[in-house]
Amino acid sequence: MPFDLRPDRRTLMAGGAAGMAFAGFSRSARAQTGQETYLNEVTGYGPLRADPHGLLDLPEGFSYRVVSQGGETMDDGLLVPGQFDGMGCIALEGTRVALVRNHELKGESASHRNWGPGGYRQERIGSVDKAKAYDTFKNGTVLPGGTTTVVYDMATGETVRQHLSLAGTSTNCAGGVTPWGSWLTCEETEEKPSNADVMREHGYVFEVPANATGLVEAVPLKAMGRFDHEAVAIDPSTGIVYLTEDRADGLFYRFIPNTPGRLVEGGKLQAMVFRGVPGADSSNHETRIWNVGDWKEVDWIDLQDVESPNDDLRKRGHADGAALVARGEGIHWGEGELYMTATSGGPIQRGQILRYVPSADEGRAGEGANPGRIQLFVETTDEKVMNMADNLTVAPWGHLVVCEDNYSSEIRNHLKGVTPDGKVYTIGRNVFRGNSEFCGACFSPDGTTLFVNIQFPGVTFAITGPWDSVRTA
């Protein structure tokens, strides 16, 4: 498994605590990991093989390339920020793709300022165009959160260029790809000038065109609500946007745009209700209201005052009957349906995966007589099978690929596969020191390559192998 640390890209965040040094990968990582047991419900790709470089264990026949890493100097002279998170892969011309990648850097975190594109001492931050950045600290310095765009050549396996594409946002967690070739990046925060060192309110979604060759103007899509956004998925047949919220008492939202494909023109934000069970709690934490395989018909209620100056959108929605979803995180559109994770759902609070099938009249008057339905697709009962599912994607062969984020220094984070029958198998394991979460899983348009991040110290991998050899028994 080649670990391509190119000599001209060895310098990471210069100096001090931000030296997220990759030096000593193969020296020390293996010694610090341990080899916990994982459980497969089906064979999948077989057992994981130890990575001699101490980064990423994969099954026999699979390999990876390092596409990008935190602290590299980008083509715009800035540094690749840390805290990699959600990511989308979008086709460009020829054999090139754009990886638009979030950086979950919090405006309120002093250390995160050092991991931004300006460098550890902010020596380069002055070259960021403030006119295009969304916000600054009260001292006038641009916030560190945002997105970078990495152009990767599928034919050569080379990183062509990378640049900062959105600046001045905070806590960019996940998001989603649009059918028209852009990335929606979501702020998982509700910072505002009265409670944080910022000049503007945060908690919005922003759009980043994949073909942009530099920094884009940061325009908040305020009609899509202000809350702890996690991820989005769009039904390409209707243009309706579905949104998750990473709160223990979060809701599941949909946004019906005034003009499909033109989100900046506004629309209507709604929240999901279990039909006949207003205010239901889908988590099964205290009371089991459904079992794996069960379906619930749903209704949708309009939300008011969606910019939520009091940070109470979810509470008002729940009071009006919206169902609770325990830390809604990853969401991805499949074939006529979507899948989403509830990271702390289930009796042991280690995660659920929900499946939503929209109405044939979704978002129109007729849906009341023909409602959409939601299913409890997976619910974790053993953390060795799946442990706190976070980002996810639908693979070209119809399975899910799910990123774990279990916050443990003992139990390793894994990439998991899930069959259409809801059976779980293991694809990869993070064996680098620190055991950071996997995030940003997405496939190349031709289905040959899985791109995925580990958040800290920030590495983007391109994984290839015999994807068609998966075994479901």
PEVEN-V926963 format. One record per residue. N is the residue number from 0. PHI is phi in degrees with one decimal (999 if undefined). Layout:
[[N	PHI] [N	PHI]]
This chain:
[[0	999] [1	-66.9] [2	-108.9] [3	-87.4] [4	-88.9] [5	-65.6] [6	-55.6] [7	-79.9] [8	-123.8] [9	-81.3] [10	-76.4] [11	-98.7] [12	-53.4] [13	-73.4] [14	79.7] [15	55.1] [16	-65.9] [17	-82.9] [18	-73.3] [19	-78.0] [20	-63.6] [21	-83.3] [22	-56.8] [23	86.3] [24	-48.5] [25	-76.2] [26	-74.4] [27	-117.5] [28	-64.5] [29	-63.9] [30	-66.3] [31	-99.7] [32	-91.6] [33	72.2] [34	-131.6] [35	-69.7] [36	-81.4] [37	-119.1] [38	-117.4] [39	-103.4] [40	-83.0] [41	-135.0] [42	-63.6] [43	64.3] [44	-105.8] [45	89.8] [46	-65.8] [47	-77.4] [48	-107.8] [49	-65.6] [50	-82.2] [51	-63.0] [52	-91.0] [53	67.5] [54	-116.8] [55	-144.2] [56	-80.8] [57	-133.9] [58	-70.4] [59	-54.2] [60	93.0] [61	-100.6] [62	-146.8] [63	-137.4] [64	-119.5] [65	-89.4] [66	-85.5] [67	-161.8] [68	-148.1] [69	-58.0] [70	93.3] [71	-64.9] [72	-81.8] [73	-85.6] [74	-71.1] [75	-93.3] [76	87.9] [77	-85.4] [78	-99.6] [79	-61.1] [80	-67.2] [81	-86.9] [82	55.3] [83	-59.3] [84	-145.3] [85	-58.4] [86	-158.5] [87	-127.5] [88	-112.6] [89	-132.5] [90	-67.6] [91	-111.7] [92	-73.6] [93	64.7] [94	-98.2] [95	-96.6] [96	-128.1] [97	-106.4] [98	-101.2] [99	-94.7] [100	-126.2] [101	-80.0] [102	-129.8] [103	-83.9] [104	-99.2] [105	-88.6] [106	-61.5] [107	-83.0] [108	-96.5] [109	-64.5] [110	-69.1] [111	-65.5] [112	-60.3] [113	-76.3] [114	-99.6] [115	-82.2] [116	-68.8] [117	-84.9] [118	96.7] [119	-61.3] [120	-105.0] [121	60.6] [122	-69.7] [123	-110.2] [124	-65.5] [125	-64.5] [126	-84.8] [127	-79.3] [128	-71.2] [129	-63.3] [130	-66.6] [131	-99.0] [132	-72.0] [133	-75.2] [134	-152.2] [135	-130.1] [136	-67.8] [137	-68.9] [138	-89.8] [139	93.3] [140	-81.7] [141	-63.8] [142	-60.2] [143	-81.7] [144	-72.9] [145	151.5] [146	-133.4] [147	-118.2] [148	-118.5] [149	-111.3] [150	-95.9] [151	-123.8] [152	-96.0] [153	-66.2] [154	-74.8] [155	-102.2] [156	70.2] [157	-113.3] [158	-81.0] [159	-80.5] [160	-164.1] [161	-150.8] [162	-154.8] [163	-71.2] [164	-118.2] [165	-147.3] [166	-136.2] [167	82.7] [168	-101.8] [169	-136.7] [170	58.7] [171	-71.8] [172	-93.8] [173	-119.3] [174	163.8] [175	-178.1] [176	-85.3] [177	-95.5] [178	-66.3] [179	-102.1] [180	90.9] [181	-135.4] [182	-118.5] [183	-98.1] [184	-106.5] [185	-116.4] [186	-87.6] [187	-97.7] [188	-166.2] [189	-130.7] [190	-61.8] [191	-154.7] [192	-56.1] [193	-79.1] [194	-129.8] [195	-155.4] [196	-83.2] [197	-137.3] [198	-104.4] [199	-132.6] [200	-73.8] [201	-123.3] [202	119.6] [203	-118.7] [204	-105.3] [205	-129.1] [206	-109.7] [207	-127.0] [208	-61.5] [209	-68.0] [210	-89.8] [211	-66.5] [212	-99.8] [213	-159.5] [214	-67.9] [215	-101.1] [216	-69.3] [217	-85.9] [218	-115.4] [219	-70.7] [220	-91.0] [221	-67.0] [222	-67.2] [223	-85.2] [224	94.8] [225	-113.9] [226	-163.6] [227	-78.4] [228	-62.4] [229	-117.7] [230	-144.0] [231	-138.1] [232	-143.3] [233	-120.0] [234	-77.6] [235	-66.1] [236	-81.6] [237	-120.5] [238	80.1] [239	-71.1] [240	-105.4] [241	-109.1] [242	-133.3] [243	-107.6] [244	-133.6] [245	-88.2] [246	-136.8] [247	-59.9] [248	-115.4] [249	-77.4] [250	-117.0] [251	-111.9] [252	-114.8] [253	-135.6] [254	-122.9] [255	-99.3] [256	-72.2] [257	-61.9] [258	-131.0] [259	-53.8] [260	87.5] [261	-126.0] [262	-65.1] [263	-65.1] [264	-85.3] [265	88.5] [266	166.8] [267	-116.5] [268	-101.1] [269	-132.7] [270	-127.8] [271	-81.7] [272	-122.3] [273	-72.1] [274	-58.2] [275	80.6] [276	-133.3] [277	-60.9] [278	72.9] [279	-62.4] [280	-109.7] [281	-78.0] [282	-77.0] [283	62.0] [284	-67.4] [285	-99.2] [286	-127.7] [287	-78.6] [288	-105.5] [289	-159.4] [290	-115.0] [291	-56.6] [292	98.9] [293	-71.0] [294	-116.1] [295	-127.4] [296	-74.3] [297	-129.6] [298	-119.8] [299	-129.9] [300	-113.2] [301	-70.2] [302	-107.5] [303	-109.5] [304	48.9] [305	-71.9] [306	-78.2] [307	43.6] [308	-62.5] [309	-99.4] [310	56.7] [311	-127.1] [312	-58.3] [313	-64.8] [314	-68.7] [315	-67.1] [316	-64.6] [317	-65.7] [318	-61.4] [319	-88.4] [320	116.8] [321	-65.5] [322	-76.6] [323	-85.3] [324	-127.1] [325	-78.2] [326	57.5] [327	-63.0] [328	-126.2] [329	-62.2] [330	-149.4] [331	-152.6] [332	-85.1] [333	-108.8] [334	-94.2] [335	71.7] [336	-157.2] [337	-128.5] [338	-123.2] [339	-145.0] [340	-99.0] [341	-117.7] [342	-60.9] [343	-110.4] [344	-72.8] [345	93.6] [346	-58.9] [347	-94.5] [348	58.2] [349	-116.8] [350	122.3] [351	-132.3] [352	-122.5] [353	-109.1] [354	-123.1] [355	-116.4] [356	-113.1] [357	-70.8] [358	-65.3] [359	-62.9] [360	-115.1] [361	-52.5] [362	78.2] [363	-118.9] [364	-58.9] [365	-75.1] [366	-71.3] [367	-62.1] [368	-85.8] [369	-141.8] [370	-72.9] [371	-67.9] [372	-134.3] [373	-125.3] [374	-121.2] [375	-81.6] [376	-86.8] [377	-139.0] [378	-140.2] [379	-71.8] [380	-117.7] [381	-146.0] [382	-64.9] [383	-78.2] [384	-83.4] [385	-153.7] [386	-133.2] [387	63.1] [388	-63.5] [389	-125.0] [390	-59.2] [391	-150.5] [392	-143.3] [393	-94.4] [394	-75.9] [395	-58.7] [396	-93.1] [397	92.2] [398	-88.2] [399	-95.5] [400	-116.6] [401	-122.2] [402	-95.1] [403	-92.5] [404	-145.0] [405	-104.5] [406	59.6] [407	-104.4] [408	-87.9] [409	-104.7] [410	-94.1] [411	-67.6] [412	-82.2] [413	-126.9] [414	-95.1] [415	-116.9] [416	-105.7] [417	-132.6] [418	-77.0] [419	-61.4] [420	-91.4] [421	81.6] [422	-94.6] [423	-107.5] [424	-141.4] [425	-105.8] [426	-108.8] [427	-159.2] [428	-142.5] [429	-77.7] [430	-116.5] [431	-79.0] [432	-60.2] [433	98.1] [434	54.2] [435	-67.1] [436	-68.5] [437	-80.1] [438	-161.8] [439	73.1] [440	-61.5] [441	-159.7] [442	-101.8] [443	-64.7] [444	-57.4] [445	-86.1] [446	76.9] [447	-86.5] [448	-130.7] [449	-99.5] [450	-95.2] [451	-155.4] [452	-111.1] [453	-109.2] [454	-65.7] [455	-123.0] [456	-84.4] [457	104.6] [458	-136.9] [459	-108.0] [460	-107.5] [461	-114.7] [462	-105.8] [463	-128.8] [464	164.5] [465	-80.2] [466	-57.0] [467	-78.7] [468	-94.6] [469	-61.4] [470	-114.8] [471	-105.7] [472	-127.1]]
